[in-house]
Amino acid sequence: MWKESYRIGVEKIDAQHHALFHHVNDFLQTIKEEGAWEAKIPKVMETSRFMQSYAIEHFNDEEAFQQSILYDEYEKHHQIHENFKADLANLAIKMEKSHFSEETAKEFGGKLMTWLIYHVTMEDQKIGAFVAKNK
């Protein structure tokens, strides 16, 4: 799922993005595999916990970098992150209430991948362009 074109030119952020893509791809592969759904639930639970904690860590690092370079779209970007953290929390609650059903796990995986690709290719690329322009 990771493509080199997703790089923004900031090593720490790029490494974190790569890790996020790896985890989401691994999660999607798990839910697509043949086999009993019950055997997949631990991976679903682990991915939910990971995404909630790693998203916070990554967003904090990304926002600290944005502030350090006086990124002109920081406030907008911060709000996008806040909205996604809330979405992750709501999806985690929905999954727990459904007892980690296959349907909600697939919804979770689809939303993760869609958001990640859009955010990195649209919003985060602006950070890379800002850095390149202000070198």
C-alpha positions as CSV (number, residue, x, y, z in Angstrom):
1,M,0.0,0.0,0.0
2,W,2.9,2.4,0.7
3,K,4.1,4.4,-2.3
4,E,7.3,6.4,-2.4
5,S,5.2,9.3,-3.8
6,Y,3.6,9.6,-0.3
7,R,6.9,10.9,1.1
8,I,6.8,14.6,2.2
9,G,10.5,14.9,2.7
10,V,10.5,14.9,6.5
11,E,12.2,11.6,7.6
12,K,10.4,11.2,11.0
13,I,7.0,11.9,9.5
14,D,7.6,9.7,6.5
15,A,8.7,6.8,8.7
16,Q,5.6,7.2,10.8
17,H,3.4,7.3,7.7
18,H,5.1,4.2,6.4
19,A,4.4,2.4,9.7
20,L,0.8,3.5,9.6
21,F,0.3,2.2,6.1
22,H,2.0,-1.1,7.1
23,H,-0.3,-1.6,10.1
24,V,-3.5,-0.7,8.1
25,N,-2.5,-3.0,5.2
26,D,-1.7,-5.8,7.7
27,F,-5.1,-5.3,9.3
28,L,-6.9,-5.4,5.9
29,Q,-5.1,-8.5,4.9
30,T,-6.1,-10.2,8.2
31,I,-9.8,-9.4,7.8
32,K,-9.7,-10.6,4.1
33,E,-8.1,-14.0,4.9
34,E,-10.1,-17.1,4.9
35,G,-11.0,-18.6,8.3
36,A,-13.1,-18.2,11.3
37,W,-13.9,-14.6,12.2
38,E,-13.4,-15.3,15.9
39,A,-9.7,-16.1,15.3
40,K,-9.3,-12.6,13.8
41,I,-10.8,-10.7,16.6
42,P,-7.5,-10.3,18.6
43,K,-5.9,-8.6,15.5
44,V,-8.9,-6.3,15.2
45,M,-8.7,-5.4,18.8
46,E,-4.9,-4.8,18.6
47,T,-5.2,-2.7,15.5
48,S,-7.9,-0.5,17.1
49,R,-5.8,0.1,20.2
50,F,-2.7,0.7,18.1
51,M,-4.3,3.2,15.8
52,Q,-5.7,5.2,18.6
53,S,-2.4,5.5,20.4
54,Y,-0.1,5.8,17.4
55,A,-2.4,8.4,15.8
56,I,-2.0,10.6,18.8
57,E,1.8,10.1,18.9
58,H,2.1,10.7,15.1
59,F,-0.3,13.7,15.1
60,N,1.7,15.3,18.1
61,D,5.0,14.8,16.2
62,E,3.6,16.1,13.0
63,E,2.0,19.1,14.6
64,A,5.2,19.9,16.6
65,F,7.1,19.9,13.3
66,Q,4.5,22.2,11.7
67,Q,4.8,24.6,14.6
68,S,8.6,24.5,14.3
69,I,8.5,25.6,10.7
70,L,5.6,28.1,11.2
71,Y,3.4,26.1,8.9
72,D,0.7,28.5,7.7
73,E,-2.1,25.8,7.7
74,Y,-1.3,24.5,11.1
75,E,-4.7,25.3,12.7
76,K,-6.6,23.7,9.8
77,H,-4.4,20.6,10.0
78,H,-4.7,20.4,13.7
79,Q,-8.5,20.4,13.4
80,I,-8.4,17.7,10.8
81,H,-6.3,15.6,13.2
82,E,-8.7,16.3,16.1
83,N,-11.7,15.2,14.0
84,F,-10.0,12.0,13.0
85,K,-9.1,11.2,16.6
86,A,-12.7,11.6,17.5
87,D,-13.7,9.4,14.6
88,L,-11.3,6.7,15.7
89,A,-12.7,6.8,19.2
90,N,-16.2,6.5,17.9
91,L,-15.3,3.6,15.6
92,A,-13.6,1.8,18.5
93,I,-16.7,2.2,20.6
94,K,-18.9,1.0,17.8
95,M,-16.6,-2.1,17.3
96,E,-16.7,-2.9,21.0
97,K,-20.5,-2.6,21.1
98,S,-20.8,-5.0,18.2
99,H,-18.4,-7.4,19.9
100,F,-15.9,-6.7,17.1
101,S,-18.2,-8.0,14.4
102,E,-16.8,-8.6,11.0
103,E,-19.0,-5.9,9.5
104,T,-17.7,-3.1,11.9
105,A,-14.1,-4.3,11.5
106,K,-14.4,-4.0,7.7
107,E,-16.0,-0.5,8.1
108,F,-13.1,0.4,10.4
109,G,-10.5,-0.9,7.9
110,G,-12.1,0.9,5.0
111,K,-12.3,4.2,6.9
112,L,-8.7,3.9,8.0
113,M,-7.3,3.3,4.6
114,T,-9.5,5.9,2.9
115,W,-8.6,8.5,5.4
116,L,-4.9,7.7,5.5
117,I,-4.5,7.8,1.7
118,Y,-6.5,11.0,1.4
119,H,-4.8,12.7,4.3
120,V,-1.2,11.8,3.3
121,T,-1.7,12.5,-0.4
122,M,-3.7,15.8,0.0
123,E,-3.1,17.4,3.4
124,D,0.4,16.1,4.3
125,Q,1.8,16.8,0.9
126,K,1.1,20.5,1.5
127,I,3.6,20.3,4.4
128,G,6.2,18.9,2.1
129,A,5.5,21.6,-0.4
130,F,5.7,24.3,2.3
131,V,9.1,22.9,3.5
132,A,10.5,22.8,-0.1
133,K,9.3,26.3,-0.8
134,N,10.8,27.7,2.3
135,K,14.3,26.1,2.1
